[in-house]
Amino acid sequence: MKKVVVFAGSNSVKSINKELAIYASSLLDNVKISVLDLNDFELPIYGIDEEMNNGIPKNARTLLEVIHSADGIILSLAEHNGNFSSVFKNTYDWMSRIQQKLWNNIPMLLMATSPGGRGGASVLSIAKLGFPHMGGTIIADFSLPSFSENFKDGGIINEVYNEQLKEAVQKFNSSL
């Protein structure tokens, strides 16, 4: 059975991106889901001095191993000031010091959501441009605007957005 790693680029305990990622994973067929939480992989702030003095943290290695053990990745990115959240960027930086092409060409469903009407469009655009240079194989992407208006009780209630996500999930599922 194929394994899919699911996580959000957020350290919020009430992450709307984690909710979206888990919902998307529930639409997959015949896969083993492994939901990760970046809070379980705490890391010091990346800097060359930190790396030179203390080496690469075990949590960065462990997380990268978990990602590399997967047949697919579902990642929903939080957007902070139009960019990656600081916790995700820090994690991403540490993992790239272990392996530059950190996504290892594993098929990805890349998503974002936000409370606003753009649905994390800026961070999604940044990731779609940058991840391929880091070994990212983005099979499909999805953005959900106005999270609190369109997501209730563990699912997307807007049928148009729900169908868009189902199409993206199906495309991703077919790549596994």
N, C-alpha and C positions, 0 to 999 in steps of 0.2 A: 504494500500500500504506500502511495506517495505521501510525503510529509510536507506540510506547508507551515512556515513560521509566520506568525501574525503579530504585529506590534504597531505602536504609535510613536511618532517622533516627539514625545511629550513625557514629562514626569509628573503631570497632574494626576492625582488619585481619581479625579472625576473627568478624565480626558474624553472629550467628545470624539476625538480622532480614534481613540481606542474603541469606543462604542461602535463607530462606523466600521473599523477594521474587523471587529468580531462579527458584526452583522454580515459583512461581505463574506467572511469565511463560512458562515452558516449556510450560504447559498452554494457551496462547493459540494460535489458528489465524490464519494469513495476516496477520501483523503483523511490523513491523520492531522489534526490541527494542534499546533503548539503555540499558545499565546504567551508572549514575552512582555515584561514590564521593565522599562529602562531603570526604574528605581532598584531593581535587583542587581544592577550592574554599575554601581556607583563608581565614579572615576574622578581623579583629581583634574583640575583644569589643565588642558594640554598646553605645553610650552616646551621648547627644545631643552631648556635648563632642567625642567622636571624630568624629561625623558633621559637626559644624560646622567643626572644624579640618581635616579631611582628606577630607570628602565621602564618597560612597557607594563602597565598594571595587568594583573591576572584577569580581572573582570573584562578587560578589552579582549584578551585572548579567548576567554570562555565564550563571550558573546559572539565573536567571529566564528568560533568553532560550531556553535549552535546554528548560526546562519548558514554556514557551509555544509551542514548536515542535511539541509532542507532541499527539497525538489522544487520549491516555490516560495516566494515571499509576498506577503500582503503587508504593505506599509502605508499608513495614513499619517501625513505630516501636519503637525501644528504649525501655524504661522504666527511668528512674533515680529512685528514691525516689518512685514513684507518678506521675511526670510525664515530660515530654520530656527527652531527654538534653540536656546543656548545648550540645553542638555543634549539635544540630538547632534548639533554641530560638534560639540566636544567629543561625543561618542564616535561620530563619523571620523573625526580627525585622528583619534587614537587608533581606530581599526585600520585606517589607511596607512599608518606607520608600520603595521604588521604586514599588510598586503595592499599595495596601491590599488589594484583592481578588486577591492574588497567585496563587491557584490558577486564575484566569481561566475558571471554569466548565468546566474540562476534566474529563471523567469520571474518577473515582478508584476504585481498589480499595484500601481502607485496611486494613492488617493490623498485628498485633503478635504477638510471641512472647516467652517468657522461660523461664528454667530452672524457675521455680515453677509451681504449679498454677493460677494465675490467668491466665497467658498474656499478661501486659501489659494486663489488662482496664482498669486505671485510666487509663493513657495513651491507650488506644483510646477510652475514654469522653470524655476531655478533648478529643481531636481531633474526635470525632464531634459534639460540642457546639459547638466553636469554628470548625472549618474552613468550615462553610457561611457564616459571617459574613465570611469571607475569600475568598469566591468558590469554595469547595470544593463540587463536585458528587459526593457520595459515592454511588456506584452500589451497592456491596456492601462488606461488611467481614468480617473473619475473625480469630479469635484462636486460636493454638495453644499450649496449656499444656504444661508439662514437656517442653521442646524436646528434651533429650537422650534422653528415653524414647520420643518420638513421631516423631523425624526422624533418619534414617540414610541414608548413601550418597546424599545429594542429593535425598531425597524423604521424604514423610510415610509412615510405615509403619503407623500406626493407620488402619484403613479408614474408620472413622466420620469422623475428622477430614479424611481425604483426600477423602471424598465431599463434605463440607461445603465444603472449599476449591474443589473442582471446580465445585460449584454456584455459588459466588461468582464464580469466574473466568468461567463461562459467562454469567452475568448481566452482568458487566463487559464481556466480549467482544461481547455483543449491543448494547451501548450505543455502541460505536465506529463 
